[in-house]
Amino acid sequence: MIYEIIITVLCSILSGIMYRMGGSDTYNTKWRDLGCPLMMVMTMSVWHHWHWSLIPSYGLMFGSLTTYFKKKGTDAKWYNWMLVGLALSMSMLPYAYFTHSWKWFWIRTSILTPAITLWSQLVGNAVVEEVGRGVFNNITLMLGVKTKDV
């Protein structure tokens, strides 16, 4: 179980970094769009075993990372951040459906959605905010899981 926690923390840190890279003017947005779902696949493979349904979940997470659910040039409101958290949660729907991991799915959704909403509303620094969203998205993948042999 220590191995899984170490890998999850490392993947979560990388996810936070890539989330921010994709949001900066210096790097291409694909760092976020492709990198965060890749960290999800790695983390899920450690905790839950590889399952083919991670492929459509990867695609849905990619899509959810490309929008803040607002018009370009406007400030995001709390409900935009709630939709971001919900979309990130819902991206794991194929995995939950095909592996019957509903308890895990609802635990993660009930924590990730308000966490993203509150974090994004309360933190005023864009760098910290984006890193945090990337970390939250990945670290919550281990919520409610039963490890392989525990």
TIBA-324128 format. One line per 3 residues: their letters; for each residue x, y, z of N, C-alpha, C. Coordinates in steps of 0.02 Angstrom, whole numbers, plus 50000, padded with zeros to 5 digits. Example, Ala and Ser with C-alpha at 12.3 -4.5 7.8 and 13.67 -1.06 7.14 Angstrom:
TIBA-324128
AS> 50660:49716:50390:50615:49775:50390:50660:49835:50390; 50642:49888:50354:50684:49947:50357:50645:50002:50394;
***
This chain:
TIBA-324128
MIY> 50041:49940:50000:50000:50000:50000:50043:50063:50000; 50102:50061:50027:50148:50118:50026:50167:50135:49954; 50179:50083:49915:50196:50091:49844:50141:50130:49808;
EII> 50079:50111:49819:50022:50144:49786:50017:50218:49806; 50028:50232:49870:50024:50301:49895:50080:50343:49865; 50141:50316:49862:50197:50353:49834:50184:50369:49760;
ITV> 50162:50319:49722:50147:50330:49651:50091:50381:49643; 50040:50377:49684:49984:50424:49680:50006:50496:49695; 50047:50504:49746:50071:50571:49763:50114:50598:49706;
LCS> 50159:50558:49679:50201:50580:49623:50159:50597:49561; 50110:50554:49544:50067:50568:49487:50024:50630:49499; 50003:50641:49561:49962:50699:49578:50003:50763:49572;
ILS> 50066:50761:49594:50109:50820:49586:50120:50834:49512; 50135:50782:49473:50144:50791:49401:50080:50816:49368; 50023:50792:49390:49959:50815:49363:49949:50889:49378;
GIM> 49966:50910:49438:49961:50981:49456:50007:51024:49414; 50068:51000:49403:50116:51037:49362:50091:51042:49290; 50067:50986:49262:50043:50987:49193:49979:51028:49186;
YRM> 49936:51027:49236:49876:51068:49235:49896:51141:49229; 49944:51161:49269:49967:51231:49266:50002:51247:49200; 50044:51201:49177:50079:51213:49113:50029:51226:49058;
GGS> 49975:51187:49057:49924:51195:49006:49885:51260:49012; 49888:51290:49070:49852:51353:49081:49896:51415:49074; 49961:51404:49066:50006:51461:49060:50013:51482:48987;
DTY> 50039:51541:48976:50050:51565:48908:50113:51535:48878; 50155:51505:48918:50220:51480:48896:50214:51412:48861; 50168:51371:48883:50162:51303:48857:50096:51293:48820;
NTK> 50094:51241:48779:50034:51222:48743:49983:51194:48792; 49919:51206:48780:49866:51180:48824:49864:51104:48826; 49894:51072:48777:49893:50998:48775:49931:50967:48833;
WRD> 49976:51006:48865:50009:50980:48924:49957:50960:48976; 49906:51002:48984:49851:50987:49031:49806:50933:49002; 49784:50944:48940:49733:50902:48910:49755:50829:48902;
LGC> 49818:50818:48887:49843:50750:48878:49879:50724:48940; 49913:50769:48976:49953:50748:49033:49913:50727:49094; 49861:50766:49112:49821:50749:49171:49784:50682:49162;
PLM> 49754:50669:49104:49723:50603:49095:49774:50546:49096; 49835:50559:49073:49887:50507:49076:49904:50491:49149; 49908:50541:49191:49921:50529:49262:49862:50491:49293;
MVM> 49801:50505:49270:49742:50468:49294:49749:50394:49277; 49767:50378:49215:49774:50308:49194:49828:50274:49236; 49883:50307:49248:49936:50277:49289:49912:50265:49360;
TMS> 49879:50314:49390:49855:50308:49458:49802:50253:49463; 49755:50253:49417:49702:50202:49418:49731:50132:49409; 49781:50125:49368:49812:50060:49357:49847:50034:49419;
VWH> 49873:50079:49460:49905:50059:49523:49853:50038:49574; 49800:50077:49582:49750:50063:49635:49698:50011:49615; 49676:50015:49553:49618:49976:49533:49632:49924:49480;
HWH> 49691:49917:49456:49710:49875:49400:49690:49909:49334; 49726:49892:49282:49711:49917:49215:49643:49888:49193; 49603:49929:49163:49540:49907:49132:49530:49947:49069;
WSL> 49506:49915:49017:49499:49948:48952:49455:50011:48955; 49410:50015:49004:49366:50073:49010:49404:50137:49030; 49468:50130:49047:49508:50190:49060:49520:50229:48995;
IPS> 49514:50195:48938:49524:50229:48873:49468:50281:48861; 49404:50262:48865:49353:50315:48857:49354:50366:48914; 49373:50344:48973:49379:50392:49029:49434:50443:49014;
YGL> 49489:50420:48984:49542:50465:48963:49515:50517:48915; 49477:50495:48866:49448:50541:48817:49401:50592:48848; 49359:50568:48894:49313:50614:48927:49349:50663:48972;
MFG> 49402:50639:49006:49440:50685:49048:49475:50737:49004; 49502:50715:48948:49532:50762:48900:49482:50817:48884; 49421:50798:48865:49370:50847:48847:49352:50893:48905;
SLT> 49348:50865:48965:49328:50906:49023:49381:50956:49041; 49443:50944:49022:49498:50989:49038:49505:51046:48988; 49464:51046:48936:49471:51097:48884:49423:51155:48893;
TYF> 49383:51155:48947:49335:51209:48956:49327:51227:49029; 49308:51290:49040:49288:51313:49107:49213:51328:49108; 49178:51307:49055:49105:51315:49052:49084:51388:49057;
KKK> 49120:51431:49021:49104:51503:49022:49123:51532:48954; 49098:51593:48942:49116:51627:48880:49188:51653:48886; 49223:51649:48830:49293:51673:48828:49295:51747:48847;
GTD> 49343:51765:48889:49352:51834:48909:49311:51855:48970; 49270:51809:48998:49232:51824:49058:49263:51788:49117; 49250:51814:49176:49275:51782:49237:49232:51722:49255;
AKW> 49264:51670:49280:49228:51611:49303:49194:51625:49369; 49134:51600:49376:49095:51606:49438:49098:51538:49474; 49068:51535:49533:49070:51473:49572:49038:51416:49534;
YNW> 48984:51429:49497:48949:51376:49461:48990:51350:49402; 49034:51392:49374:49080:51368:49322:49129:51318:49352; 49155:51334:49411:49202:51288:49444:49167:51224:49466;
MLV> 49104:51230:49487:49066:51170:49505:49059:51124:49444; 49045:51154:49386:49040:51114:49325:49107:51083:49305; 49161:51119:49317:49227:51091:49303:49239:51029:49347;
GLA> 49226:51035:49412:49233:50978:49457:49188:50921:49440; 49126:50936:49422:49078:50884:49403:49099:50850:49339; 49123:50889:49290:49145:50859:49227:49205:50813:49237;
LSM> 49252:50835:49279:49309:50791:49294:49286:50727:49328; 49238:50733:49373:49210:50674:49405:49175:50628:49356; 49133:50658:49313:49094:50619:49265:49137:50586:49212;
SML> 49197:50611:49202:49241:50580:49153:49257:50507:49172; 49249:50490:49235:49263:50422:49257:49202:50377:49254; 49148:50402:49226:49086:50363:49220:49095:50297:49182;
PYA> 49130:50296:49125:49139:50231:49092:49174:50179:49136; 49225:50202:49172:49260:50156:49217:49213:50130:49271; 49176:50175:49302:49129:50154:49356:49077:50106:49329;
YFT> 49051:50119:49270:48998:50077:49241:49024:50007:49226; 49079:50003:49191:49103:49938:49168:49139:49897:49222; 49160:49929:49276:49192:49892:49330:49147:49887:49392;
HSW> 49087:49916:49387:49039:49916:49442:49068:49949:49505; 49105:50002:49495:49138:50038:49550:49098:50100:49570; 49035:50089:49582:48990:50146:49595:49005:50180:49661;
KWF> 49020:50143:49713:49035:50174:49778:49096:50220:49771; 49149:50195:49739:49208:50236:49727:49191:50299:49688; 49152:50290:49635:49133:50346:49591:49097:50400:49630;
WIR> 49047:50381:49671:49007:50431:49707:49046:50464:49763; 49090:50425:49796:49133:50455:49847:49178:50508:49816; 49210:50490:49761:49254:50538:49726:49216:50599:49702;
TSI> 49159:50588:49672:49118:50644:49646:49097:50691:49702; 49076:50662:49758:49051:50703:49814:49107:50742:49848; 49169:50723:49838:49225:50760:49866:49258:50806:49814;
LTP> 49269:50780:49753:49304:50819:49703:49265:50881:49681; 49201:50874:49669:49161:50930:49644:49162:50990:49692; 49145:50980:49756:49150:51039:49801:49222:51062:49814;
AIT> 49270:51016:49812:49340:51036:49823:49364:51082:49767; 49349:51065:49705:49368:51107:49648:49332:51174:49653; 49268:51173:49670:49228:51234:49674:49256:51281:49728;
LWS> 49265:51255:49788:49290:51297:49843:49361:51321:49830; 49404:51277:49809:49474:51295:49796:49477:51351:49744; 49440:51343:49690:49443:51392:49636:49412:51459:49655;
QLV> 49364:51458:49701:49333:51520:49724:49375:51556:49776; 49408:51518:49818:49442:51548:49875:49515:51566:49863; 49547:51531:49816:49618:51545:49803:49622:51598:49748;
GNA> 49659:51651:49761:49662:51705:49713:49720:51702:49664; 49768:51659:49677:49828:51654:49636:49817:51602:49581; 49821:51621:49518:49807:51576:49462:49853:51515:49461;
VVE> 49916:51524:49477:49964:51468:49477:49945:51417:49530; 49934:51439:49591:49916:51395:49646:49849:51362:49631; 49803:51400:49605:49737:51375:49589:49740:51317:49539;
EVG> 49777:51327:49485:49781:51275:49433:49819:51213:49457; 49873:51224:49492:49910:51166:49520:49864:51127:49566; 49827:51162:49609:49781:51129:49655:49727:51088:49620;
RGV> 49698:51116:49568:49646:51078:49531:49675:51014:49501; 49736:51019:49475:49768:50959:49447:49782:50907:49500; 49806:50929:49558:49820:50883:49613:49755:50851:49638;
FNN> 49704:50892:49650:49639:50866:49675:49611:50814:49627; 49613:50829:49563:49585:50783:49514:49618:50715:49518; 49683:50713:49528:49718:50649:49528:49716:50615:49597;
ITL> 49727:50653:49650:49732:50622:49716:49666:50590:49738; 49610:50618:49714:49545:50590:49733:49530:50523:49700; 49572:50503:49653:49561:50438:49621:49569:50380:49670;
MLG> 49606:50391:49724:49617:50337:49771:49563:50333:49826; 49516:50379:49825:49464:50380:49876:49418:50318:49871; 49403:50289:49926:49356:50234:49929:49379:50170:49894;
VKT> 49442:50162:49883:49466:50103:49847:49484:50048:49895; 49482:49989:49870:49509:49932:49905:49571:49911:49865; 49627:49910:49897:49688:49892:49861:49685:49820:49841;
KDV> 49730:49801:49796:49730:49736:49764:49722:49677:49812; 49761:49676:49865:49761:49618:49908:49743:49633:49981; 49714:49691:49993:49696:49709:50062:49628:49684:50078;
***
